[in-house]
Every structure is written in structure tokens, then in C-alpha cells.
Amino acid sequence: MKRTLYKPLGFVFLGLAILGVLLPLLPGTPFLLLSAWFFARSSEKWHQRLLAHELTGPMIRNWEENRCMSRRAKTVAISSMLVAGSISVVFGVQQTWLRVTGVVLLAIGTTVVLNIRSCEDCAQK
């Protein structure tokens, strides 16, 4: 059951993570972490491929081992979210309720990222 359901879900979330790199408002990191979670439970081969990758490996290991994000990753996440989100809110939508919704979602996303422990703080303890 896990193999037939989790492995395809791993690929779906991996695809969404890749799209998140290309599309400014789609977050890639949560989808990458979900992909790693599904592969860890269904395909050791694909889980190891993600861990071995120079870009995805450190982020996934940090999350799996310490439930933390590097300060650099947090800075990039918040900066890109605020820049892309602000451009979308200011230039992409005209309706006030959509602008307010966009600002609220940006605030929620920023709050979530800020509340994740920094790996550098974990290493100092």
C-alpha cells in the first residue's frame, strides 16, 4: 500500500518543488520536504538521490535530523516570498479583497518561516 501510494506522491511533490523554483509564488521547499518524506517511506533509492543532491541534500538532512532551517535558507525563502508576493499584490491584482488576502498570506508565510528553528542555533546548544 505505502509503495503504490507514497512513491507516486513523492514524484508529485517533487514535481511541485521543481515548479516552485520556476514560479515565484509557489513555495518549493515544503514540497521538497514532503517528497523526501514520501520517498523515505516508499523508495530508499529516490530518498537517497534527494539526500545525495548538492542542493537538496543539506536542506532535507537538516529537517529530518534537527527540524531546522539554515539562516541562509530562511533569508532566501522570506526575501523571495516578499519580493514576488509584493509584486503580485501591487501589480497583479486590482481587487482590494485579493490584495488583502495576498498580504495576509505573505504575513502567514513569513511568520511560519521565522518560527522554524535556525540550524545554527541548534548547533550552539
C-alpha positions as CSV (number, residue, x, y, z in Angstrom):
1,M,0.0,0.0,0.0
2,K,2.7,2.5,1.0
3,R,4.8,1.8,-2.1
4,T,1.9,2.1,-4.5
5,L,0.6,5.3,-2.9
6,Y,3.6,7.0,-1.4
7,K,6.0,6.7,-4.3
8,P,3.8,8.4,-6.8
9,L,3.0,11.1,-4.2
10,G,6.8,11.6,-3.8
11,F,7.1,12.3,-7.5
12,V,4.0,14.6,-7.5
13,F,5.6,16.7,-4.7
14,L,9.0,16.6,-6.3
15,G,7.4,18.0,-9.5
16,L,5.7,20.7,-7.4
17,A,9.0,21.5,-5.8
18,I,10.6,21.9,-9.2
19,L,7.8,24.1,-10.3
20,G,8.3,26.1,-7.1
21,V,11.8,27.0,-8.3
22,L,10.4,28.3,-11.6
23,L,7.2,30.0,-10.4
24,P,7.6,32.9,-7.9
25,L,4.6,32.3,-5.7
26,L,4.7,28.6,-5.4
27,P,6.9,27.5,-2.5
28,G,9.4,24.8,-3.4
29,T,10.8,23.8,0.0
30,P,7.7,22.4,1.6
31,F,7.0,20.3,-1.4
32,L,10.6,19.1,-1.5
33,L,10.4,18.1,2.2
34,L,7.1,16.3,1.5
35,S,8.6,14.5,-1.4
36,A,11.5,13.3,0.8
37,W,9.1,12.2,3.5
38,F,7.1,10.1,1.0
39,F,10.3,8.6,-0.6
40,A,11.7,7.8,2.8
41,R,8.7,5.5,3.3
42,S,8.4,4.1,-0.2
43,S,11.7,4.2,-2.1
44,E,15.1,4.2,-0.5
45,K,16.6,4.8,-3.9
46,W,14.8,8.1,-4.5
47,H,15.2,9.2,-0.9
48,Q,19.0,8.7,-1.2
49,R,19.1,10.5,-4.5
50,L,17.5,13.6,-2.9
51,L,19.9,13.3,0.1
52,A,22.9,13.0,-2.2
53,H,22.0,16.0,-4.3
54,E,24.2,19.0,-3.5
55,L,21.3,21.5,-3.4
56,T,18.5,19.4,-1.8
57,G,20.6,17.1,0.5
58,P,21.7,19.5,3.2
59,M,18.2,21.1,3.5
60,I,16.5,17.7,3.8
61,R,19.1,16.4,6.3
62,N,18.7,19.5,8.4
63,W,15.0,19.0,8.5
64,E,15.0,15.2,9.1
65,E,17.6,15.3,11.8
66,N,17.0,18.5,13.6
67,R,13.7,20.0,12.3
68,C,15.6,23.2,11.4
69,M,16.4,25.5,8.5
70,S,19.7,27.3,7.9
71,R,19.6,31.1,8.3
72,R,20.6,31.4,4.7
73,A,17.6,29.3,3.5
74,K,15.3,31.3,5.8
75,T,16.6,34.5,4.4
76,V,16.2,33.4,0.8
77,A,12.7,32.0,1.5
78,I,11.5,35.2,3.1
79,S,13.1,37.5,0.6
80,S,11.8,35.7,-2.4
81,M,8.4,35.3,-0.9
82,L,8.2,39.0,0.0
83,V,9.6,40.3,-3.3
84,A,7.4,38.1,-5.6
85,G,4.4,38.4,-3.3
86,S,4.7,42.2,-3.1
87,I,5.0,42.5,-6.9
88,S,1.9,40.3,-7.3
89,V,-0.1,42.2,-4.7
90,V,0.9,45.6,-6.1
91,F,0.8,44.9,-9.9
92,G,-1.0,41.6,-10.3
93,V,-4.4,42.2,-8.8
94,Q,-6.8,45.1,-8.7
95,Q,-9.5,43.9,-6.3
96,T,-8.9,45.1,-2.7
97,W,-10.0,41.8,-1.2
98,L,-7.4,39.9,-3.3
99,R,-4.7,42.4,-2.2
100,V,-5.6,42.0,1.5
101,T,-5.7,38.2,1.0
102,G,-2.2,38.3,-0.6
103,V,-0.8,40.4,2.3
104,V,-2.3,38.1,4.9
105,L,-0.9,35.0,3.1
106,L,2.5,36.7,2.9
107,A,2.4,37.5,6.7
108,I,1.4,33.9,7.5
109,G,4.2,32.5,5.3
110,T,6.8,34.9,6.8
111,T,5.6,34.0,10.4
112,V,5.9,30.3,9.7
113,V,9.4,30.5,8.3
114,L,10.5,32.8,11.2
115,N,9.2,30.4,13.7
116,I,11.2,27.4,12.4
117,R,14.4,26.9,14.4
118,S,17.6,28.0,12.8
119,C,20.2,25.2,12.4
120,E,22.9,27.4,13.7
121,D,21.0,27.9,16.9
122,C,20.7,24.1,17.3
123,A,24.5,23.6,16.8
124,Q,25.3,26.1,19.5
125,K,23.3,24.2,22.2
